[in-house]
Amino acid sequence: MLQGNQQAVTATGIPASSLTLAFARSQSEIREAQRLRYQVFAEEMGAQTPGDEPGLDADLFDAHCEHLLVRDARSGEVVGTYRLLTGARARYLGSFYADTEFDLTRLRHLQGLTIEIGRSCVRREYRSGAVIALLWSGITRYMQSTGHRYLMGCASLGMADGGHRAAAVYRNLAGQHLSPPEYRVFPRHGLPLEALDEGGAAVAPPLVRAYVRAGAWICGEPAWDPDFNTADLLMLLPVECMRQRYARHFLSSR
């Protein structure tokens, strides 16, 4: 079982030493993650989250994933979460979550070596960076212990302006961070990039910047997610390409 804590001090004044990391060990702990996801995605962002039970963001993938939880030990509350789906479990299910948004045919040969991460969220008052760094340290250690070689996930771009900013972010990043052609995926519901404004130096959101700084590729054009009204980029990070300073940082986080 993976556990740890973060010894630094957060920018929000919350003692980072109170943050603890562990995988969910029971259905009740998974429900805590689903409750936090609902609070962030539905109540804060206005997304149409799945699930039959009020107040929970839950889908068919949850039962087959590992769920990383960061708690504030002072209150015991879950304040951050990420879920991990191994290629073996995805094969049993029939797909990764990303298959619902992209044609992953060109990545199919990597399935057994890949971990898909997603449903990342952090409670608003804890968004200083300490929680997400602790979650990433857990992901890195899990990959190291299981021998997986690729990390895959969807990173979202806001669509409040109809997609112009998302298109600009994609174009700005694609020049340097687009994957080799053999790793390209194809959106099931793509953005009409040719009809969107090409101008502007739009800044990518923090999660996308974190991916590319760590060495991840963007595997093609963004897909539109109607439930969240976001443009999603499929990111692929080969462990062998992970920049050493990021690997050292995540592996040294406790």
Secondary structure, 3 states (H helix, E strand, C coil): CCEEECCCCCCCCCCHHHEEEEECCCHHHHHHHHHHHHHHHHHHCCCCCCCCCCCCCCCCCHHHCEEEEEEECCCCEEEEEEEEEEHHHHHHHCCCHHHHCEECHHHHHHHHHEEEEEEEEECHHHCCCHHHHHHHHHHHHHHHHHCCCEEEEEEEEECCCCCHHHHHHHHHHHHHHECCHHHCCEECCECCHHHCCCCCCCCCCHHHHHHHHHCCEECCCCEEECCCCEEEEEEEEEHHHCCHHHHHHHHHCC
